[in-house]
Amino acid sequence: MAKGEIIGAIKLYSDEMHLTPVEITGKIMKRFCLEREAAVKYIAEVLGLQPA
């Protein structure tokens, strides 16, 4: 799993598909076999959000 792929997927889901961070979390957890905590950290980093 490459960090760049995860970042690209998050940007695609957000910018092109207009998904919410919660929706993106579920998608990247499933696609990249991530734990929720890791997924939330990636999303916060890419979208500039505060982790929940």
Secondary structure as UniProt FT lines:
FT   HELIX           3..11
FT   HELIX           12..16
FT   HELIX           21..32
FT   HELIX           36..47
//
